Amino acid sequence: MEQISIDDFAKLDIKICKIIKAEEVLGADKLLKLTLDDGSETPRQILAGIKLAYPNPEELVGRLIPVIVNLAPREMKGEISNGMMLAPSNAEGLPVILCPASEVPAGSRVK
């Protein structure tokens, strides 16, 4: 991948969000629809390709995850995603949710 400058990185608004609802997306093999508390007054919806690794979406409720919140909205499978969670892949190629090592408030910025 090409290198980016610190100025490019600074354009990313990454916040810790709390999953308040998680559900399957009709007709999607990999996507889950997550409703998040991002520290604002309005819940945020994102779509994440984590269904194969997390087949029971309700088990994700309450988890804290890092999310890029300033991406342009994107439509997938008739749903709108307003951000992107950050998740590495494990040895089997499945996504793994990143979580803070200790409790932080929803909406905390990642610096």
C-alpha positions in Angstrom: 0.0 0.0 0.0 1.1 3.5 -0.6 2.3 5.6 2.3 0.1 8.5 3.5 1.2 11.6 5.4 0.2 12.5 8.9 -2.0 15.1 7.4 -3.9 12.4 5.5 -4.3 10.3 8.7 -5.5 13.4 10.6 -8.5 13.6 8.3 -9.8 10.4 9.8 -12.3 10.8 12.7 -12.1 7.6 14.6 -14.3 7.2 17.6 -15.1 4.4 20.1 -18.7 3.4 19.6 -20.9 1.2 21.7 -23.0 -1.4 19.8 -26.6 -0.9 20.9 -28.3 -3.2 18.3 -26.9 -5.8 15.9 -28.9 -7.6 13.3 -28.6 -9.5 10.0 -29.1 -7.8 6.7 -31.6 -9.5 4.4 -29.9 -11.1 1.4 -26.4 -10.5 2.7 -24.0 -13.4 3.4 -21.4 -11.3 5.3 -23.0 -8.1 6.4 -24.4 -7.2 9.8 -26.3 -4.0 10.5 -25.0 -2.3 13.7 -26.7 0.5 15.5 -24.1 2.5 17.5 -23.9 5.0 20.3 -21.2 7.3 19.0 -21.6 9.9 21.8 -24.0 12.1 19.9 -27.7 12.5 20.4 -28.5 10.3 17.3 -27.7 6.6 16.9 -25.3 5.8 14.0 -25.9 2.9 11.6 -23.1 1.0 9.9 -22.9 -2.2 7.9 -19.9 -4.4 8.7 -18.7 -7.6 6.9 -18.4 -9.6 10.1 -21.3 -12.0 9.9 -19.2 -15.1 9.2 -17.2 -14.5 12.4 -20.1 -13.4 14.5 -23.1 -15.4 13.4 -25.1 -14.5 16.6 -25.4 -10.7 16.2 -27.2 -10.2 19.6 -23.9 -11.3 21.3 -22.3 -8.1 20.0 -24.6 -5.7 21.9 -22.7 -3.7 24.5 -19.3 -4.1 22.8 -17.1 -1.1 22.2 -15.5 -0.8 18.8 -13.4 1.7 16.9 -15.3 3.3 13.9 -14.2 5.8 11.3 -17.2 8.1 11.5 -16.4 10.7 8.8 -16.6 8.5 5.7 -19.2 9.4 3.1 -22.4 7.3 3.5 -22.5 4.2 1.3 -25.5 2.1 0.3 -25.2 -1.7 0.4 -28.1 -4.2 0.1 -30.6 -1.4 0.4 -29.2 -0.1 3.7 -27.0 2.9 4.4 -23.7 2.6 6.2 -22.5 5.8 8.0 -19.0 4.7 8.9 -16.6 1.8 9.0 -15.5 -0.3 12.0 -11.8 -1.2 12.2 -11.2 -5.0 12.4 -8.1 -7.1 11.5 -8.4 -10.6 10.1 -7.3 -13.7 12.1 -5.3 -16.6 10.7 -8.5 -18.0 9.1 -9.2 -14.7 7.3 -12.2 -13.9 9.6 -12.6 -10.4 11.0 -11.9 -9.9 14.7 -13.5 -7.0 16.6 -11.0 -4.6 18.3 -12.0 -3.5 21.8 -10.4 -1.0 24.2 -8.4 -2.6 27.0 -10.5 -0.7 29.5 -13.9 1.0 29.6 -14.1 4.4 27.8 -17.2 6.5 27.1 -18.9 6.1 23.7 -17.8 8.9 21.4 -14.2 8.9 22.8 -11.8 9.9 19.9 -8.9 7.6 18.9 -5.8 9.7 18.6 
